[in-house]
Amino acid sequence: MSKGVASGDRGGWRWPFSRPRAAFYYDGFNLYHAIDAYKRPYLKWLNLKALSRALAPKGEAVKRVVWCSAFRPAQKAKLKRHEDYMKALEGQGVICRMGHFVHGMDHCNACGHSWQLSVEKQGDVNLALSIAADAEDDLFDVCYLVTADGDHAATARYLKQRFPKKKLVLVTPPGRYHNRHIERLADACIEIEMAHIEASLLPEMAKYKARFLRKADRVARPDVYAPPTVVQRWGLRLVVNNG
């Protein structure tokens, strides 16, 4: 893709020296579980707008950030944290597309044991439709797909076949491998490093909603997401993990 030239297939004209428009699409649970594996809860209070700007090269302008996730209402404490996080992201201008969970039963034919399952619904569909609709509306030149889930290979294939001039970058969450089915369709592959996340956290009191002639509403960082405390004692630098 040549720099400074509109890459949409719809023939739209742009200024010859304008930066390519970047859009980030986050598979919310895929990223969450990758971060959760590090057992550092404070990393979950993550500013996806700041992370996107850290990942995109300086020659691109981040114009759109979409986060697809789903609420699990059964666990009230986790639901409250999830809702607060969504509010904090919206305050940063992130577009949040939420799905839901359905509950069912499964069982083992061999031993007869049964158990309840919770299955996320609409997350993958919301992400796929967001990319497809934004491509149709020519809202980006470079699509950053943040996931390690091969289910999104169909979305990647659609984008490259329908809009071959648009660049697709596969962004792999920390500690995960590039999905090979998406990797062979992508124009480039990058990884989220822990340094990117550490430098992209939301503040303790995150702006939620602006009010006319009044201070913006703010949402507080959950206590379990408080960062480690650095304590100087006996000439030693001690790090206390509050999570």
C-alpha positions in Angstrom: 0.0 0.0 0.0 1.5 3.3 -1.0 1.7 5.9 1.7 -0.6 8.9 1.4 -2.9 7.4 -1.1 -6.4 6.4 -0.2 -6.5 2.6 0.0 -10.2 2.1 0.0 -11.8 0.4 -3.0 -14.6 2.9 -3.2 -12.5 5.5 -5.0 -12.5 8.2 -2.2 -10.0 11.0 -2.6 -7.8 12.2 0.2 -5.0 14.8 0.6 -1.8 13.4 -1.0 0.2 13.9 2.2 -2.3 12.7 4.8 -1.4 9.9 7.0 -2.9 6.4 6.6 -5.9 5.9 8.9 -5.5 3.1 11.4 -8.4 1.2 13.1 -7.9 -1.2 15.9 -10.4 -4.1 16.6 -9.9 -5.9 20.0 -11.1 -9.4 20.7 -11.8 -8.5 24.4 -11.8 -11.9 26.0 -8.8 -13.1 24.0 -6.8 -10.1 25.2 -8.2 -10.4 28.8 -7.2 -14.0 29.2 -3.7 -13.4 27.8 -3.1 -10.6 30.4 -4.8 -12.6 33.2 -2.2 -15.3 32.7 0.5 -13.0 34.0 -1.3 -12.8 37.4 -0.8 -9.0 37.6 -4.4 -7.7 38.0 -3.4 -4.0 37.6 -2.6 -4.6 34.0 -6.3 -5.2 33.3 -7.1 -1.5 33.8 -5.8 -0.9 30.3 -6.3 2.1 28.1 -6.9 0.6 24.7 -6.8 4.0 23.0 -3.3 4.6 24.4 -2.2 1.0 23.6 -3.3 1.5 20.0 -1.3 4.6 19.6 1.7 2.9 21.1 1.4 0.0 18.6 0.8 2.0 15.5 3.8 3.6 13.7 4.1 7.3 13.9 3.3 7.6 10.2 -0.3 6.4 10.8 -3.2 8.2 12.5 -5.3 6.1 14.9 -8.9 7.0 14.0 -10.9 4.2 15.4 -10.7 1.8 18.3 -13.3 -0.9 18.8 -13.5 -3.3 21.8 -15.8 -6.4 21.6 -16.6 -8.2 24.8 -19.6 -9.6 26.7 -21.1 -9.2 30.2 -21.4 -12.2 32.5 -24.2 -11.2 35.0 -23.9 -14.2 37.2 -20.9 -12.8 39.2 -21.9 -9.4 40.5 -18.4 -8.2 41.6 -16.8 -9.1 38.2 -19.8 -7.6 36.4 -19.4 -4.3 38.2 -15.6 -4.2 37.3 -16.5 -5.0 33.7 -19.1 -2.3 33.5 -16.7 0.2 35.1 -14.0 -0.7 32.6 -16.4 -0.3 29.7 -17.3 3.2 31.0 -13.6 4.1 31.3 -13.0 3.0 27.8 -15.9 4.9 26.4 -14.5 8.0 28.2 -11.4 7.6 26.1 -13.4 7.4 22.9 -13.3 3.6 22.5 -16.3 2.1 20.7 -17.6 -0.8 22.9 -19.7 -3.5 21.3 -21.1 -5.9 24.0 -22.5 -9.4 23.7 -23.8 -11.7 26.4 -23.5 -15.2 27.9 -25.8 -18.1 27.7 -25.9 -21.0 30.2 -26.4 -24.7 29.4 -25.6 -28.1 30.6 -23.1 -30.6 29.3 -22.3 -34.2 30.4 -19.9 -37.1 30.1 -21.4 -40.1 28.3 -18.9 -42.4 30.0 -19.4 -41.5 33.7 -22.7 -39.6 33.5 -21.3 -36.6 35.3 -23.0 -33.3 34.2 -21.9 -29.7 34.6 -23.0 -26.2 33.7 -21.5 -24.3 30.8 -21.3 -20.5 30.2 -20.8 -19.6 26.6 -20.0 -16.2 25.2 -22.3 -15.0 22.4 -22.0 -12.2 19.8 -18.4 -11.2 20.6 -16.9 -12.7 17.5 -19.9 -11.6 15.4 -19.7 -8.0 16.7 -16.0 -7.9 15.8 -16.5 -9.3 12.3 -19.4 -6.9 11.6 -17.5 -3.9 12.9 -14.6 -4.6 10.6 -16.8 -5.3 7.6 -19.0 -2.2 8.1 -16.1 0.1 8.7 -14.4 -1.2 5.6 -17.5 -0.7 3.6 -17.8 2.9 4.9 -14.0 3.4 4.1 -13.2 4.4 7.7 -9.7 3.0 7.7 -6.7 2.2 5.5 -5.0 -0.1 8.0 -7.0 -2.7 10.0 -5.3 -4.0 13.2 -6.9 -7.2 14.3 -6.0 -7.9 17.9 -6.6 -11.6 18.6 -4.9 -15.1 18.7 -8.2 -16.8 17.9 -8.4 -18.6 14.6 -12.2 -18.1 14.4 -11.4 -14.6 13.0 -9.6 -16.0 10.0 -13.0 -15.8 8.1 -13.1 -12.1 8.9 -9.5 -11.6 7.7 -10.2 -13.5 4.5 -13.3 -11.4 3.8 -11.4 -8.1 4.3 -8.5 -9.1 2.0 -10.8 -10.5 -0.7 -13.3 -7.6 -0.7 -10.8 -4.8 0.0 -7.4 -5.9 -1.2 -5.9 -2.4 -1.0 -6.6 -2.2 2.7 -3.7 -3.4 4.9 -4.4 -6.0 7.5 -2.1 -6.3 10.6 -2.5 -9.2 13.0 -1.7 -8.1 16.5 -1.1 -11.0 18.9 -1.8 -10.5 22.7 1.2 -11.0 25.0 2.4 -14.5 25.6 0.4 -15.9 22.6 1.5 -17.1 19.2 0.4 -15.7 15.9 -2.6 -17.7 14.6 -1.3 -19.4 11.5 -4.7 -19.2 9.7 -4.8 -15.4 10.1 -1.0 -14.9 9.7 -1.0 -16.1 6.1 -3.7 -13.6 5.2 -2.2 -10.7 7.0 0.1 -8.1 5.5 2.1 -7.9 8.7 2.2 -9.4 12.2 3.2 -7.7 15.5 3.0 -8.7 19.2 1.9 -6.7 22.2 4.8 -6.5 24.6 4.4 -6.0 28.4 6.2 -2.6 28.0 3.3 -1.5 25.8 0.7 -2.5 28.4 2.7 -1.0 31.4 2.8 2.3 29.6 -0.9 2.3 28.6 -2.8 2.0 31.9 -5.8 4.1 32.7 -5.6 6.6 35.6 -7.0 5.9 39.0 -10.0 8.1 38.3 -10.8 7.7 34.6 -13.0 10.2 32.7 -16.4 8.6 31.9 -18.8 11.2 30.5 -18.5 14.9 29.7 -21.2 17.2 31.0 -22.1 20.6 29.6 -20.5 23.4 31.7 -19.6 20.8 34.5 -16.8 18.5 35.3 -16.9 15.2 33.5 -18.2 12.2 35.4 -15.4 9.8 36.4 -15.2 6.1 37.2 -12.9 4.8 39.9 -10.3 2.1 39.3 -11.4 -1.1 41.1 -9.3 -1.8 44.2 -8.2 -5.1 42.8 -6.6 -3.3 39.9 -4.4 -1.0 42.0 -0.8 -1.1 40.8 2.0 -2.5 43.0 3.3 -0.2 45.8 7.0 0.6 45.9 8.3 0.7 49.4 11.8 1.9 50.4 12.9 0.0 53.5 16.4 -0.5 55.0 17.9 0.7 51.7 16.0 -1.9 49.7 13.3 -1.2 47.1 10.4 -3.5 47.8 7.5 -4.0 45.4 4.2 -5.0 47.0 1.6 -6.4 44.6 -1.8 -5.2 45.8 -3.6 -7.7 43.7 
